[in-house]
């Protein structure tokens, strides 16, 4: 079993540590799923109850992310091979 498989399996459990692991996982792939221009203007990412709250330093980046929000959620869940995020909230 590879380390990646172990991480993905542990993200499916419901412990507090799992929540922190999920957030760290999303942080690690944020640039890949959101794109460089959006990631560069991202200030904070918070994950709670499958809702990902994203704070931006630029209203233009927030608008760009708004137009791509469904695709971003889809990419995150595809990468994780489970439904980590149901909703993307942009601030």
Backbone torsions as a table, in degrees:
resi	resn	phi	psi	omega
1	UNK	NA	131.8	-179.7
2	UNK	-82.3	159.2	179.3
3	UNK	-60.2	-40.5	178.1
4	UNK	-59.3	-38.6	178.1
5	UNK	-66.4	-38.2	178.4
6	UNK	-65.7	-43.0	179.4
7	UNK	-62.8	-46.6	179.9
8	UNK	-62.7	-40.1	178.8
9	UNK	-65.4	-40.4	-178.5
10	UNK	-72.2	-24.9	178.4
11	UNK	-70.7	-16.3	-179.1
12	UNK	-84.2	-12.4	177.7
13	UNK	-80.7	176.7	-171.8
14	UNK	-116.8	28.2	-177.7
15	UNK	-85.8	168.0	178.3
16	UNK	-62.0	-40.8	178.4
17	UNK	-61.6	-34.5	178.4
18	UNK	-64.1	-39.8	178.0
19	UNK	-60.2	-43.2	178.4
20	UNK	-67.2	-36.8	178.3
21	UNK	-65.4	-41.9	178.1
22	UNK	-61.1	-44.9	180.0
23	UNK	-62.6	-44.6	178.7
24	UNK	-62.2	-38.8	178.8
25	UNK	-62.6	-46.1	179.9
26	UNK	-64.5	-41.0	177.0
27	UNK	-58.0	-40.4	-178.2
28	UNK	-66.9	-28.3	-178.4
29	UNK	-111.5	7.8	-176.3
30	UNK	-56.6	-46.3	-178.7
31	UNK	-62.4	-38.2	180.0
32	UNK	-67.2	-39.8	-175.5
33	UNK	-86.8	-28.5	-176.8
34	UNK	-99.0	-24.0	-176.9
35	UNK	99.4	155.8	-175.1
36	UNK	-64.4	-41.3	-176.2
37	UNK	-67.0	-39.2	178.0
38	UNK	-71.6	-44.6	-178.6
39	UNK	-62.1	-36.9	-179.1
40	UNK	-65.7	-25.1	-178.3
41	UNK	-105.4	11.2	177.4
42	UNK	-85.0	128.2	179.1
43	UNK	-96.9	-44.2	-176.2
44	UNK	-142.1	149.7	171.3
45	UNK	-129.6	128.1	176.8
46	UNK	-127.2	137.0	178.4
47	UNK	-122.4	123.0	176.9
48	UNK	-149.8	129.7	178.4
49	UNK	51.7	43.3	178.9
50	UNK	63.5	18.7	174.0
51	UNK	-110.9	125.7	179.8
52	UNK	-102.7	114.2	177.8
53	UNK	-95.2	125.9	-177.8
54	UNK	-123.1	125.6	177.3
55	UNK	-105.9	136.8	-176.6
56	UNK	-117.4	155.6	175.1
57	UNK	-92.6	-4.3	-174.9
58	UNK	-138.7	132.0	177.2
59	UNK	-68.8	-28.3	177.9
60	UNK	-66.0	-41.4	177.9
61	UNK	-66.6	-39.4	177.8
62	UNK	-62.2	-41.8	178.4
63	UNK	-64.6	-41.5	178.8
64	UNK	-63.8	-43.3	178.6
65	UNK	-65.6	-35.6	178.9
66	UNK	-60.2	-41.9	-179.5
67	UNK	-68.8	-24.9	-176.8
68	UNK	-107.2	7.8	-169.6
69	UNK	-57.1	-42.1	179.9
70	UNK	-65.3	-40.2	179.3
71	UNK	-68.1	-38.3	178.4
72	UNK	-62.8	-46.9	178.3
73	UNK	-59.7	-43.8	179.8
74	UNK	-61.1	-44.3	-179.5
75	UNK	-64.8	-41.9	178.6
76	UNK	-59.3	-48.6	-177.5
77	UNK	-66.8	-34.9	176.7
78	UNK	-66.2	-43.9	179.2
79	UNK	-63.0	-40.0	-177.3
80	UNK	-80.4	-14.1	-176.9
81	UNK	57.9	28.2	175.2
82	UNK	-161.4	166.5	-178.0
83	UNK	-88.6	90.3	177.6
84	UNK	-81.0	-35.6	-173.5
85	UNK	-127.5	129.7	174.8
86	UNK	-103.4	-30.8	-173.1
87	UNK	-140.9	142.1	176.9
88	UNK	-112.8	118.8	-179.7
89	UNK	-108.8	124.3	-174.2
90	UNK	-110.2	131.7	179.3
91	UNK	-127.1	NA	NA
